[in-house]
């Protein structure tokens, strides 16, 4: 899908950059995942390139905060693999105990507690929460745990669809994809890394809320278009924008074009919304806007790079 | 279960009271539900007595804020009925479009938008969000929408269990019940009503987080013990503390006693945690503690009263 994606997706007009410490952080994240038992060998995680994505999302962050984001993305990749691979993600009643145990971990907000009964994912998530807690930004910690809760609960939706071989309607998919994609916890830790976390009064501003949804859509859809063929090779995944649009139009080529058209249109809306916010709030919102720009550009560049190894 | 519940549950040692405007608010909430098409006639909602629960939860609140809570509880009762009755709640793939449409409503944070495709529940939820927005407390609004999102997503877990006739393990049930019970959105609007909303730095405090979980457990479990027989008459519901404990012990009487013992033990822990918080933070936390005390006592008294009509 690389050449197709390249030919149809509008390139996000934001500067792309990568953190100087990418390689070192990649090694550290891999060590972390191995030490906590998330992976047996690093090969697969290396190919997924969590650090590459994180380092594009916050090219100027302090090293420890970049590392935290890179570890979160690694964790999300491992969770994704666990769902894809041993059938956990296609049986909501098998997935539920793991989800509940991970929700227990989130309820501790990074404080020590009894070991959760869900294998290495639990202690690793507890470690992430503990490290978010260290920055003493309670609003960031609460936002992070809330976003992770929504991500975990939304996985049950995916599992029910897989169990029923159900392709969700486009409108439903668009809403749920924002949660299953793990975008909001990732944006939260990037806001932390770049000191761009918007205060509550801004986040409840209708324009701000709209911008966050637009950014999340762009990140998820870009990923969907780039990864479609790859996912398709191992059996079509219902949870891809191309799939749900193809099901609605009855035609894969039309679905692919419709997905690209949605991305391009959403990018236009994003740029307008961003200008309006800047005009209204001025420099105060720049760090938070940078987080979102970085993520949109990062997903695009990382998807291109990841394709090389696909 | 009334006499059993009365004989085994420790009475919450908090003063119970009811708002002077209960009856008027009950009529207004019923009118609201009827005007928005949530109900055809008020009889059933009247029996459920949303206003009675709300007015016990905030006996000293300004009338408009009590009304907002009463309308939210009415909305939750109607959603609950919709799930119970026409099979929506026992088929995750049928429930998912409604959940997604309601999540769309929450994403607007009370701003006007296109009519959601989920019947009267959508516009009614939009109305609730709009009215929370009016108080210009963005942190409260964000907390409310986040708590509602978790509630809605957790309904998909219930639906998957019902579809599979699955009784969840106790540990999983305890975690998920806090979300499916709609406790957190209700606490949030009660904090708003009593001006007790704790700031982020307090809510991420480990003791505070613990208190919130304890309060939510007490509210849910009290409701479970009182309603067990009633639910049991129309076929056992897997989503009741007595059911999950009975399944684990293999014995209904043991399950009932174990549920009561859990409640009583949790109440003791709650009282200790509350004292510690008061000693540490002083008068500043009193309004937020009152919200939680009120809710625990309100659930107990309301369950007793509701039983009279059961």
Interface residues (C-beta under 8 A of the other chain):
Chain A: X92 X93 X96 X97 X99 X100 X101 X103 X104 X107 X108 X109 X111 X117 X133 X138 X139 X141 X142 X146 X149 X150 X153 X154 X156 X157 X159 X160 X161 X164 X166 X168 X169 X171 X172 X175 X176 X179 X200 X201 X202 X203 X204 X205 X206 X209 X213
Chain B: X92 X93 X96 X97 X99 X100 X101 X103 X104 X107 X108 X109 X111 X117 X133 X138 X139 X141 X142 X146 X149 X150 X153 X154 X156 X157 X159 X160 X161 X164 X166 X168 X169 X171 X172 X175 X176 X179 X200 X201 X202 X203 X204 X205 X206 X209 X213
